[in-house]
Amino acid sequence: MKNLLFLVLLIITSTIASKAQDKIYRNNGNIIKARVIEVGAAEIKYKNFDTVDNLIYVLETDRIKKIVFADGTVKTFENNYKDIERYAGQSNKAIKINFFAPLYGYTEISYEKSTGVGKGYEFSLGIIGMGKSSTLSYYNLTSNEVKRGQFGFFVSGGYKFGKLPDFILFGKTRPSHLMQGAYLKPILYLGNYSENIIVDKGGSGIEVGKQNVTFGALQLEIGKQWIFGEKLVLDIYYGFGYGVDNKKDTYQYYYNNTLQYNDLSAFNYANSRLGRSPGVSFTFGVKLGLLIK
């Protein structure tokens, strides 16, 4: 009789204990039987229910779908990186320069402002001629050279649609900076510049002339931006779209009294066109900058 009573009590105790466990539902589909000790903003602490090792385990909340507690209470976890409060006190503006632009004959300065988590706008001003000027070579009885001598301006503007800013370190994902992350940016370019050209007039010799170029492009730029030490900005991007311009080749010549030139491609400093205008337009750049208040 005593043995039977002990067995009944053991069954009842086991039943109650089995119902007293918490269940952690992970995003990968696994279910952990646990005794949850602490629930924080970024991680939880728990003990395994089925073991007696008394070890405390830690699990990041972004890996958890929900916790069902022993009393039936349900705690759900969602990616709350969109909460603007997480980024309180961070700078939401930046001034950047196109790092390699001077090597290609221009200087570009950009201003970016974040208007919220994963969104913002960016405007740029380009000064064509503020950088390296390449050399045009031609032969007119003797070998001669002339600088391209480009000069002009362009502006651009676009709106950024960013992926939620994150930073992965040692397998843990943490929100980082409001302006960090991958992005898509529809952008419009408009510009005008002049540059030297070589004109071969046949029997009349070769002359150095000028051409005036107006260009525009509508593109989609894809990039990723990093923030270092709440001060430095690194932005790497590439883009493609459609461009239109009236640019001719820098070498032109007359044939049967008709001016001949190649217009199958064009380098317009801010972007490059492939194919006759209007044609496919490309950009690529690396921008460095500083966060500002």
VOPAGU-2260 file (C-alpha; in pm, 1 decimal, decimal comma):
REM VOPAGU-2260
SITE   aa  ch    i         X         Y         Z
SITE  MET   A    0       0,0       0,0       0,0
SITE  LYS   A    1     280,2     237,9      87,3
SITE  ASN   A    2     458,5     152,9    -235,9
SITE  LEU   A    3     142,4     219,8    -433,0
SITE  LEU   A    4      94,7     555,4    -259,6
SITE  PHE   A    5     457,3     646,8    -327,3
SITE  LEU   A    6     415,3     556,1    -695,2
SITE  VAL   A    7     101,2     769,0    -724,3
SITE  LEU   A    8     276,7    1066,8    -561,5
SITE  LEU   A    9     575,0    1022,4    -793,1
SITE  ILE   A   10     350,2    1020,4   -1099,0
SITE  ILE   A   11     165,4    1330,8    -979,9
SITE  THR   A   12     492,1    1510,2    -901,6
SITE  SER   A   13     639,0    1417,9   -1240,2
SITE  THR   A   14     324,6    1537,1   -1416,5
SITE  ILE   A   15     331,3    1870,8   -1235,9
SITE  ALA   A   16     704,9    1910,6   -1301,6
SITE  SER   A   17     663,5    1832,6   -1669,1
SITE  LYS   A   18     399,6    2102,2   -1694,5
SITE  ALA   A   19     616,1    2349,1   -1502,8
SITE  GLN   A   20     876,8    2369,8   -1774,5
SITE  ASP   A   21     925,8    2671,3   -2001,2
SITE  LYS   A   22     959,2    2615,6   -2374,1
SITE  ILE   A   23    1187,8    2828,3   -2593,1
SITE  TYR   A   24    1093,3    2821,1   -2962,4
SITE  ARG   A   25    1394,4    2908,9   -3174,8
SITE  ASN   A   26    1383,0    3054,2   -3526,0
SITE  ASN   A   27    1547,8    2739,7   -3665,3
SITE  GLY   A   28    1254,5    2525,4   -3548,7
SITE  ASN   A   29    1417,6    2374,7   -3240,1
SITE  ILE   A   30    1230,0    2376,1   -2910,6
SITE  ILE   A   31    1428,0    2397,9   -2588,0
SITE  LYS   A   32    1278,1    2269,4   -2265,5
SITE  ALA   A   33    1409,0    2511,2   -2007,2
SITE  ARG   A   34    1370,4    2707,0   -1688,6
SITE  VAL   A   35    1405,7    3068,5   -1798,1
SITE  ILE   A   36    1600,0    3272,9   -1543,6
SITE  GLU   A   37    1620,0    3615,9   -1704,5
SITE  VAL   A   38    1478,8    3790,1   -2012,5
SITE  GLY   A   39    1673,2    4091,8   -2134,0
SITE  ALA   A   40    1650,4    4325,5   -2433,7
SITE  ALA   A   41    1922,4    4144,6   -2630,9
SITE  GLU   A   42    1947,0    3799,2   -2469,9
SITE  ILE   A   43    1788,1    3553,6   -2229,5
SITE  LYS   A   44    1941,6    3325,7   -1965,0
SITE  TYR   A   45    1808,1    2979,7   -1892,2
SITE  LYS   A   46    1884,1    2633,4   -1751,5
SITE  ASN   A   47    1814,9    2311,8   -1937,3
SITE  PHE   A   48    1506,3    2143,8   -1794,7
SITE  ASP   A   49    1612,1    1787,6   -1873,4
SITE  THR   A   50    1959,5    1804,2   -1718,6
SITE  VAL   A   51    2093,5    1851,9   -1367,9
SITE  ASP   A   52    2420,3    2024,2   -1464,3
SITE  ASN   A   53    2292,5    2353,5   -1319,7
SITE  LEU   A   54    2466,6    2543,7   -1599,3
SITE  ILE   A   55    2324,7    2876,6   -1713,4
SITE  TYR   A   56    2295,4    2921,5   -2090,0
SITE  VAL   A   57    2266,3    3248,0   -2283,2
SITE  LEU   A   58    2072,8    3289,8   -2610,3
SITE  GLU   A   59    2031,7    3605,8   -2819,7
SITE  THR   A   60    1673,0    3724,5   -2855,2
SITE  ASP   A   61    1709,5    3766,2   -3232,2
SITE  ARG   A   62    1737,6    3384,3   -3250,9
SITE  ILE   A   63    1413,0    3326,9   -3062,0
SITE  LYS   A   64    1061,0    3324,9   -3199,9
SITE  LYS   A   65     881,0    3298,8   -2866,0
SITE  ILE   A   66     889,5    3161,9   -2511,6
SITE  VAL   A   67     593,4    2976,3   -2364,9
SITE  PHE   A   68     624,1    2989,9   -1987,6
SITE  ALA   A   69     501,2    2722,0   -1749,9
SITE  ASP   A   70     197,3    2928,4   -1650,4
SITE  GLY   A   71      92,8    2962,3   -2015,0
SITE  THR   A   72     223,4    3316,6   -2065,0
SITE  VAL   A   73     371,4    3373,3   -2411,1
SITE  LYS   A   74     658,6    3611,1   -2478,4
SITE  THR   A   75     725,6    3681,8   -2848,5
SITE  PHE   A   76    1040,3    3831,1   -2998,3
SITE  GLU   A   77    1049,5    4039,3   -3312,4
SITE  ASN   A   78    1332,2    4224,4   -3482,3
SITE  ASN   A   79    1294,5    4564,6   -3320,5
SITE  TYR   A   80    1592,4    4727,2   -3489,8
SITE  LYS   A   81    1346,6    4971,2   -3644,3
SITE  ASP   A   82    1289,7    5126,4   -3303,6
SITE  ILE   A   83    1444,6    5473,4   -3341,1
SITE  GLU   A   84    1509,7    5480,5   -2966,4
SITE  ARG   A   85    1793,1    5231,0   -3018,0
SITE  TYR   A   86    1984,9    5499,4   -3206,9
SITE  ALA   A   87    1919,6    5792,8   -2975,1
SITE  GLY   A   88    2207,7    6038,0   -2966,6
SITE  GLN   A   89    2363,6    5918,2   -3291,7
SITE  SER   A   90    2452,5    6165,1   -3567,4
SITE  ASN   A   91    2216,4    6142,0   -3864,4
SITE  LYS   A   92    2411,6    6358,3   -4112,1
SITE  ALA   A   93    2736,8    6310,2   -4300,7
SITE  ILE   A   94    2966,0    6493,6   -4541,1
SITE  LYS   A   95    3151,5    6265,8   -4785,1
SITE  ILE   A   96    3396,6    6298,4   -5073,6
SITE  ASN   A   97    3444,2    6060,5   -5365,3
SITE  PHE   A   98    3789,5    5925,3   -5285,9
SITE  PHE   A   99    3903,7    5828,0   -5636,8
SITE  ALA   A  100    3726,2    6106,7   -5828,5
SITE  PRO   A  101    4028,5    6343,2   -5855,6
SITE  LEU   A  102    4218,0    6069,9   -6041,5
SITE  TYR   A  103    3945,6    6080,4   -6306,6
SITE  GLY   A  104    3936,3    6456,4   -6339,5
SITE  TYR   A  105    3671,2    6580,1   -6097,4
SITE  THR   A  106    3585,0    6629,6   -5730,9
SITE  GLU   A  107    3254,5    6521,8   -5576,4
SITE  ILE   A  108    3119,9    6629,7   -5238,0
SITE  SER   A  109    2809,4    6465,3   -5093,1
SITE  TYR   A  110    2570,1    6548,7   -4812,5
SITE  GLU   A  111    2359,6    6270,5   -4660,9
SITE  LYS   A  112    2085,2    6288,3   -4400,7
SITE  SER   A  113    1904,9    5994,5   -4244,5
SITE  THR   A  114    1531,9    6051,5   -4200,8
SITE  GLY   A  115    1473,9    5730,7   -4005,1
SITE  VAL   A  116    1587,2    5372,3   -3972,5
SITE  GLY   A  117    1662,2    5242,1   -4321,0
SITE  LYS   A  118    1583,0    5560,6   -4510,0
SITE  GLY   A  119    1740,8    5893,5   -4599,6
SITE  TYR   A  120    1846,0    6116,8   -4885,1
SITE  GLU   A  121    2175,4    6222,2   -5040,7
SITE  PHE   A  122    2275,8    6515,8   -5262,7
SITE  SER   A  123    2609,7    6566,9   -5437,3
SITE  LEU   A  124    2791,7    6848,7   -5612,7
SITE  GLY   A  125    3063,8    6767,0   -5860,8
SITE  ILE   A  126    3328,6    7007,4   -5991,6
SITE  ILE   A  127    3458,6    6877,3   -6323,2
SITE  GLY   A  128    3817,9    6986,0   -6377,4
SITE  MET   A  129    3908,5    6982,5   -6010,5
SITE  GLY   A  130    4137,7    6684,8   -6051,4
SITE  LYS   A  131    4371,2    6519,2   -6298,8
SITE  SER   A  132    4350,8    6637,2   -6659,5
SITE  SER   A  133    4449,9    6370,9   -6911,4
SITE  THR   A  134    4658,1    6442,5   -7221,0
SITE  LEU   A  135    4540,9    6436,1   -7582,8
SITE  SER   A  136    4815,2    6358,0   -7835,5
SITE  TYR   A  137    4808,4    6449,1   -8205,0
SITE  TYR   A  138    5047,7    6489,9   -8497,1
SITE  ASN   A  139    5060,8    6806,4   -8703,4
SITE  LEU   A  140    5399,3    6797,2   -8879,1
SITE  THR   A  141    5537,4    6735,1   -8532,3
SITE  SER   A  142    5411,2    6544,4   -8232,1
SITE  ASN   A  143    5199,8    6761,1   -8004,4
SITE  GLU   A  144    5007,6    6727,3   -7683,4
SITE  VAL   A  145    4729,8    6923,0   -7517,5
SITE  LYS   A  146    4553,8    6879,4   -7187,8
SITE  ARG   A  147    4190,1    6776,8   -7197,1
SITE  GLY   A  148    4119,9    7093,5   -6993,3
SITE  GLN   A  149    3774,9    6987,8   -6876,3
SITE  PHE   A  150    3563,2    7227,6   -6673,1
SITE  GLY   A  151    3204,8    7214,8   -6554,2
SITE  PHE   A  152    2966,1    7099,4   -6285,7
SITE  PHE   A  153    2716,9    6827,8   -6210,3
SITE  VAL   A  154    2461,9    6765,2   -5938,8
SITE  SER   A  155    2294,0    6446,3   -5824,2
SITE  GLY   A  156    2027,0    6351,3   -5577,7
SITE  GLY   A  157    1866,1    6030,8   -5460,0
SITE  TYR   A  158    1669,9    5865,2   -5182,4
SITE  LYS   A  159    1816,8    5572,8   -4991,5
SITE  PHE   A  160    1619,7    5263,3   -4902,9
SITE  GLY   A  161    1841,6    5082,7   -4655,9
SITE  LYS   A  162    1851,4    4739,9   -4503,0
SITE  LEU   A  163    1825,5    4751,3   -4125,1
SITE  PRO   A  164    2166,8    4851,1   -3987,3
SITE  ASP   A  165    2341,4    4557,6   -3831,7
SITE  PHE   A  166    2682,9    4438,1   -3731,2
SITE  ILE   A  167    2785,4    4075,1   -3689,7
SITE  LEU   A  168    3062,7    4004,9   -3438,4
SITE  PHE   A  169    3154,5    3657,4   -3316,6
SITE  GLY   A  170    2828,6    3522,0   -3454,2
SITE  LYS   A  171    2613,4    3775,3   -3269,9
SITE  THR   A  172    2402,8    4032,3   -3452,9
SITE  ARG   A  173    2376,1    4372,2   -3293,0
SITE  PRO   A  174    2225,3    4697,7   -3412,8
SITE  SER   A  175    2503,6    4941,3   -3486,3
SITE  HIS   A  176    2455,8    5286,6   -3635,3
SITE  LEU   A  177    2151,5    5447,1   -3788,7
SITE  MET   A  178    2339,9    5521,4   -4112,9
SITE  GLN   A  179    2512,9    5185,2   -4148,5
SITE  GLY   A  180    2399,3    4904,9   -4374,8
SITE  ALA   A  181    2331,4    4800,2   -4733,2
SITE  TYR   A  182    2105,6    5018,5   -4945,3
SITE  LEU   A  183    1936,0    5083,6   -5278,5
SITE  LYS   A  184    1930,7    5439,7   -5407,6
SITE  PRO   A  185    1741,4    5565,7   -5714,3
SITE  ILE   A  186    1944,5    5867,2   -5825,0
SITE  LEU   A  187    1933,9    6139,3   -6090,2
SITE  TYR   A  188    2247,0    6300,9   -6241,3
SITE  LEU   A  189    2253,2    6629,4   -6436,2
SITE  GLY   A  190    2564,8    6810,8   -6558,6
SITE  ASN   A  191    2741,4    7026,0   -6812,4
SITE  TYR   A  192    3108,1    7067,5   -6899,6
SITE  SER   A  193    3346,1    7168,0   -7177,8
SITE  GLU   A  194    3670,1    7000,7   -7281,7
SITE  ASN   A  195    3934,0    7019,5   -7551,3
SITE  ILE   A  196    3908,1    6801,2   -7860,7
SITE  ILE   A  197    4130,2    6729,6   -8161,1
SITE  VAL   A  198    3980,3    6814,3   -8500,9
SITE  ASP   A  199    4150,6    6680,1   -8813,9
SITE  LYS   A  200    4057,8    6898,1   -9110,4
SITE  GLY   A  201    4247,3    6692,0   -9360,2
SITE  GLY   A  202    4454,8    6911,9   -9590,3
SITE  SER   A  203    4391,2    7211,7   -9365,9
SITE  GLY   A  204    4577,5    7047,6   -9077,2
SITE  ILE   A  205    4479,5    6958,3   -8723,0
SITE  GLU   A  206    4329,3    7199,6   -8472,7
SITE  VAL   A  207    4251,6    7196,1   -8103,5
SITE  GLY   A  208    3885,4    7274,0   -8049,4
SITE  LYS   A  209    3626,3    7269,5   -7773,7
SITE  GLN   A  210    3310,8    7071,9   -7724,5
SITE  ASN   A  211    3032,6    7148,7   -7480,8
SITE  VAL   A  212    2860,4    6847,8   -7327,3
SITE  THR   A  213    2529,9    6830,9   -7140,8
SITE  PHE   A  214    2443,0    6500,1   -6981,3
SITE  GLY   A  215    2194,2    6331,4   -6753,5
SITE  ALA   A  216    2133,1    5985,6   -6612,9
SITE  LEU   A  217    1870,0    5804,4   -6410,4
SITE  GLN   A  218    2022,6    5513,5   -6221,6
SITE  LEU   A  219    1981,1    5267,1   -5940,0
SITE  GLU   A  220    2282,1    5253,0   -5711,5
SITE  ILE   A  221    2353,8    4958,7   -5482,5
SITE  GLY   A  222    2593,7    5005,0   -5197,4
SITE  LYS   A  223    2691,2    4947,2   -4839,7
SITE  GLN   A  224    2795,6    5200,2   -4581,6
SITE  TRP   A  225    2997,6    5149,3   -4265,3
SITE  ILE   A  226    3036,6    5378,2   -3963,4
SITE  PHE   A  227    3356,7    5360,6   -3758,3
SITE  GLY   A  228    3388,0    5503,0   -3410,6
SITE  GLU   A  229    3076,4    5717,7   -3446,4
SITE  LYS   A  230    3284,4    5950,9   -3665,2
SITE  LEU   A  231    3413,7    5804,3   -3991,2
SITE  VAL   A  232    3202,5    5697,6   -4290,5
SITE  LEU   A  233    3295,8    5450,5   -4564,3
SITE  ASP   A  234    3051,4    5413,2   -4854,3
SITE  ILE   A  235    3114,1    5171,5   -5144,7
SITE  TYR   A  236    2863,6    5157,4   -5429,3
SITE  TYR   A  237    2799,8    5081,6   -5794,9
SITE  GLY   A  238    2508,0    5176,4   -6015,8
SITE  PHE   A  239    2347,2    5126,9   -6352,6
SITE  GLY   A  240    2063,9    5282,7   -6548,6
SITE  TYR   A  241    2009,2    5498,4   -6857,3
SITE  GLY   A  242    2212,5    5800,0   -6960,2
SITE  VAL   A  243    2172,7    6063,0   -7230,6
SITE  ASP   A  244    2422,4    6321,4   -7359,6
SITE  ASN   A  245    2543,5    6499,9   -7670,4
SITE  LYS   A  246    2909,5    6399,5   -7635,9
SITE  LYS   A  247    3123,4    6319,9   -7939,2
SITE  ASP   A  248    3468,9    6165,4   -7939,1
SITE  THR   A  249    3769,3    6376,6   -7839,6
SITE  TYR   A  250    3915,8    6300,3   -8184,6
SITE  GLN   A  251    3707,9    6417,9   -8479,7
SITE  TYR   A  252    3786,3    6436,8   -8848,7
SITE  TYR   A  253    3634,8    6547,8   -9177,1
SITE  TYR   A  254    3557,2    6300,0   -9452,6
SITE  ASN   A  255    3391,5    6425,1   -9774,4
SITE  ASN   A  256    3331,7    6754,3   -9596,0
SITE  THR   A  257    3136,1    6573,3   -9323,8
SITE  LEU   A  258    3247,1    6566,1   -8962,8
SITE  GLN   A  259    3310,1    6209,8   -8842,0
SITE  TYR   A  260    3336,6    6090,1   -8483,0
SITE  ASN   A  261    3276,8    5792,7   -8253,4
SITE  ASP   A  262    2981,0    5817,7   -8017,3
SITE  LEU   A  263    2950,4    5453,8   -7912,7
SITE  SER   A  264    3056,1    5537,7   -7556,5
SITE  ALA   A  265    3121,4    5840,1   -7341,2
SITE  PHE   A  266    3291,8    5916,1   -7011,6
SITE  ASN   A  267    3100,1    6199,6   -6846,0
SITE  TYR   A  268    3301,1    6202,1   -6521,9
SITE  ALA   A  269    3001,4    6142,9   -6296,6
SITE  ASN   A  270    2915,3    5830,8   -6496,0
SITE  SER   A  271    2995,9    5642,0   -6815,4
SITE  ARG   A  272    2766,3    5567,3   -7108,5
SITE  LEU   A  273    2787,4    5247,9   -7312,1
SITE  GLY   A  274    2624,2    5251,1   -7653,9
SITE  ARG   A  275    2487,0    5545,7   -7844,3
SITE  SER   A  276    2293,1    5803,9   -7650,0
SITE  PRO   A  277    2059,8    5727,4   -7484,3
SITE  GLY   A  278    2247,2    5423,4   -7358,3
SITE  VAL   A  279    2327,6    5220,1   -7052,9
SITE  SER   A  280    2492,5    5426,7   -6780,6
SITE  PHE   A  281    2731,0    5303,4   -6510,4
SITE  THR   A  282    2885,0    5439,4   -6193,0
SITE  PHE   A  283    3120,6    5309,2   -5925,9
SITE  GLY   A  284    3268,5    5487,6   -5630,6
SITE  VAL   A  285    3420,9    5485,1   -5285,1
SITE  LYS   A  286    3324,5    5772,3   -5057,2
SITE  LEU   A  287    3491,4    5868,1   -4731,1
SITE  GLY   A  288    3345,1    6115,3   -4488,0
SITE  LEU   A  289    3264,5    6238,6   -4140,7
SITE  LEU   A  290    2948,2    6234,8   -3935,1
SITE  ILE   A  291    2821,6    6578,8   -3837,8
SITE  LYS   A  292    2563,5    6702,0   -3591,4
